[in-house]
Amino acid sequence: MPVRPAAPAYDYIIIGAGSAGCVLANRLSEDPDVRVLLLEAGPRDWHPFIHMPAGLAKLVNRKGVNWNYDTAPEPQLDNRTLWWPRGKVLGGSSSINAMCYIRGVPGDYDDWAARGATGWHWDNVLPYFRRSEGNRRGADALHGGDGPLAVSDLRHVNPLSRVFIEAAQQAGFPHNDDFNGPQQAGVGLYQVTQKDGARCSAAVAYLRPARERPNLTVETGALVNRITFESGRASGVVYGARGRAFHQPAAREVLLCGGAINSPQLLMLSGIGPAEELRAHGIAVQVEAADVGGNLQDHLDICTLYHATQRLTYDRLSDARIAWGYYLRNRSGAGTSNIAEAGGFVRSRLAPDDRADIQLHFVPAMLDDHGRKRLAGDGYTLHACFLRPRSRGRIRLASARASDKARIEANYLSDADGFDLKMMVECARLSREILKQSAFAPYRGAPIYPAREDLSDCELEAFIRAKAESVYHPAGSCRMGEDAASVVDPQLRVRGVDGLRVIDASVMPVLPGGNTNAPVIMIAERAADLIRGCI
Ligand SMILES: Cc1cc2nc3c(=O)[nH]c(=O)nc-3n(C[C@H](O)[C@H](O)[C@H](O)COP(=O)(O)OP(=O)(O)OC[C@H]3O[C@@H](n4cnc5c(N)ncnc54)[C@H](O)[C@@H]3O)c2cc1C
């Protein structure tokens, strides 16, 4: 396909309109003299199920807004391939996620700084969490009250979510009404990224208010195939849109915000990566960077499911036209639920420090295979994940074409001392402990997964290998650091070339202890200041 030069020139080209890309598009185009082009492979975020929070249950199977990745067969998980949904739409994964607003704890960012992310310790990042946050409870020393990202209390809570909180308290865990407050540990309801009962994705929060700016151009259905270089500097991008190929120059910088899978893929397709890997696919080496695609991390999660004896759950929500109609008229009711309404953070007996190391998400519905498999009847699910996994995976190329999915080798449970597996057993035991409490007695039916309540540790290990899944937080595959092997430096500049940064979940040196949307938005807020030279 011939490559056409596209006009006009832009100062910044942002690749990917996800959580990070939308923030950058807004912040950089605040200066009317700066011309910004935002390229997104997916469509506009027009679909009503994106905006109606409970629509996420319907989005799981919508191919048009999801990259629908599968990992390679996972050796420690019975060679299963695990499903990795990722948003392919304006807002990226923030348009399909579960809206839980969580930042992690100060020690997570102090860990980043200790691993070479100089300037990213808690005191550095807190102002950016606060700047992004529009918490409906108002501002305080830890929270922002007027930032673009609306953070709200749930408008509708399923009675079983409250039963879960009571049961967890019976099991000895304290109630916590703010997981982003002075203490993360405890159980309670999540605050959610919602505004007036609708999802507040990064596109809603950051892109919508900037869309009318004449210096911001947003192109959807635009798949970037590679970044181009001139004399060691990123000079632009080659992308396909509307059946044609374009070469678009960038006057100042190219900002890669493709997420933890696509960013390392695009670096490799552009000649930055492990030399052997590039040569194997016939790609000329621009910069040899062995760590591109490495250091991949994710939160592995195990679900415990029970049948419910009462018809209170959301199992029939996807058929419940009444709930949808009611939502559209009133912006309240079950349609505003993020489904994973309650949860918490627990410090296990194996925790090496004072941080919680297990996160819980309670779902008043039966979630088998991410909800893609419908089970008969009604039930409930408790997710538990280990927050600081030691296993590391990698992203590799399947071919030299951007249109082919990259190969994901998550390598779950592969750490040498088997600690991750031990922690997953802790997760399953903790779930069982909470779900057996008397608060659940009026609602508890037969166990589904695991099928028996008296499994030994050995049997729990087998259960985990057979059933554990991703809880959707891949990160770390373009690690930031001070060492020469890190992919980006602490200003998020790709080592070995000029004019190119990576800004998204892939730059995290290590996963924070919690969900990842707010941390990515913080990264992009701070990156905007780095680019503008304000810090
Ligand atoms: C189902 C699900 C549930 C989740 N639940 C929560 C939750 O409750 N709370 C929470 O905090 N986090 C949650 N997360 C995680 C969180 O949403 C992500 O970590 C975060 O959105 C990642 O942001 P990002 O900017 O790194 O990538 P993304 O938001 O995924 O953005 C990347 C964007 O780049 C685009 N792109 C990629 N390659 C190209 C290319 N070559 N050309 C053009 N465009 C390209 C993609 O289409 C996408 O729009 C969830 C994620 C999922 C998938």
The ligand as a MOL file (V3000), in Angstrom:
LIG
                    3D

  0  0  0     0  0            999 V3000
M  V30 BEGIN CTAB
M  V30 COUNTS 53 58 0 0 0
M  V30 BEGIN ATOM
M  V30 1 C -11.9330 -5.7260 31.9390 0
M  V30 2 C -11.0120 -4.7920 32.6960 0
M  V30 3 C -11.3540 -4.4100 33.9920 0
M  V30 4 C -10.5200 -3.5460 34.7050 0
M  V30 5 N -10.9310 -3.0540 35.9110 0
M  V30 6 C -10.2390 -2.0460 36.5020 0
M  V30 7 C -10.7620 -1.3600 37.6240 0
M  V30 8 O -11.8750 -1.6530 38.1070 0
M  V30 9 N -10.0240 -0.3490 38.1570 0
M  V30 10 C -8.8160 0.0040 37.6610 0
M  V30 11 O -8.1690 0.9050 38.2120 0
M  V30 12 N -8.2930 -0.6310 36.5820 0
M  V30 13 C -8.9900 -1.6100 35.9760 0
M  V30 14 N -8.5060 -2.1920 34.8360 0
M  V30 15 C -7.1590 -1.8220 34.3740 0
M  V30 16 C -7.0630 -0.4250 33.7680 0
M  V30 17 O -8.2360 -0.0820 33.0710 0
M  V30 18 C -5.8250 -0.3700 32.8470 0
M  V30 19 O -4.6690 -0.7030 33.5960 0
M  V30 20 C -5.5900 0.9870 32.2200 0
M  V30 21 O -6.7540 1.4550 31.5820 0
M  V30 22 C -4.4300 0.8770 31.2160 0
M  V30 23 O -4.1950 2.1370 30.6290 0
M  V30 24 P -3.1510 2.2940 29.4220 0
M  V30 25 O -3.1870 3.7170 29.0410 0
M  V30 26 O -1.8610 1.6820 29.8300 0
M  V30 27 O -3.7050 1.3670 28.2500 0
M  V30 28 P -5.1380 1.3590 27.5400 0
M  V30 29 O -6.1330 2.1210 28.3530 0
M  V30 30 O -5.4450 -0.0650 27.2490 0
M  V30 31 O -4.9230 2.2020 26.2150 0
M  V30 32 C -4.1760 1.8070 25.1080 0
M  V30 33 C -4.8510 2.4040 23.8790 0
M  V30 34 O -3.9440 2.3830 22.7840 0
M  V30 35 C -4.6310 1.9410 21.6440 0
M  V30 36 N -3.6250 1.3640 20.7380 0
M  V30 37 C -2.8360 0.3010 21.0120 0
M  V30 38 N -2.0130 0.0510 19.9670 0
M  V30 39 C -2.2810 0.9810 19.0330 0
M  V30 40 C -1.7650 1.2420 17.7320 0
M  V30 41 N -0.7840 0.4910 17.2180 0
M  V30 42 N -2.2730 2.2810 17.0240 0
M  V30 43 C -3.2500 3.0540 17.5470 0
M  V30 44 N -3.7920 2.8360 18.7740 0
M  V30 45 C -3.3020 1.8210 19.5180 0
M  V30 46 C -5.6260 0.9380 22.1850 0
M  V30 47 O -6.6720 0.6660 21.2870 0
M  V30 48 C -6.0820 1.6140 23.4620 0
M  V30 49 O -7.1660 2.4910 23.2470 0
M  V30 50 C -9.2880 -3.0790 34.1100 0
M  V30 51 C -8.9640 -3.4680 32.8170 0
M  V30 52 C -9.8160 -4.2980 32.0970 0
M  V30 53 C -9.4440 -4.6740 30.6750 0
M  V30 END ATOM
M  V30 BEGIN BOND
M  V30 1 1 1 2
M  V30 2 1 2 3
M  V30 3 2 2 52
M  V30 4 2 3 4
M  V30 5 1 4 5
M  V30 6 1 4 50
M  V30 7 2 5 6
M  V30 8 1 6 7
M  V30 9 1 6 13
M  V30 10 2 7 8
M  V30 11 1 7 9
M  V30 12 1 9 10
M  V30 13 2 10 11
M  V30 14 1 10 12
M  V30 15 2 12 13
M  V30 16 1 13 14
M  V30 17 1 14 15
M  V30 18 1 14 50
M  V30 19 1 15 16
M  V30 20 1 16 17
M  V30 21 1 16 18
M  V30 22 1 18 19
M  V30 23 1 18 20
M  V30 24 1 20 21
M  V30 25 1 20 22
M  V30 26 1 22 23
M  V30 27 1 23 24
M  V30 28 2 24 25
M  V30 29 1 24 26
M  V30 30 1 24 27
M  V30 31 1 27 28
M  V30 32 2 28 29
M  V30 33 1 28 30
M  V30 34 1 28 31
M  V30 35 1 31 32
M  V30 36 1 32 33
M  V30 37 1 33 34
M  V30 38 1 33 48
M  V30 39 1 34 35
M  V30 40 1 35 36
M  V30 41 1 35 46
M  V30 42 1 36 37
M  V30 43 1 36 45
M  V30 44 2 37 38
M  V30 45 1 38 39
M  V30 46 1 39 40
M  V30 47 2 39 45
M  V30 48 1 40 41
M  V30 49 2 40 42
M  V30 50 1 42 43
M  V30 51 2 43 44
M  V30 52 1 44 45
M  V30 53 1 46 47
M  V30 54 1 46 48
M  V30 55 1 48 49
M  V30 56 2 50 51
M  V30 57 1 51 52
M  V30 58 1 52 53
M  V30 END BOND
M  V30 END CTAB
M  END
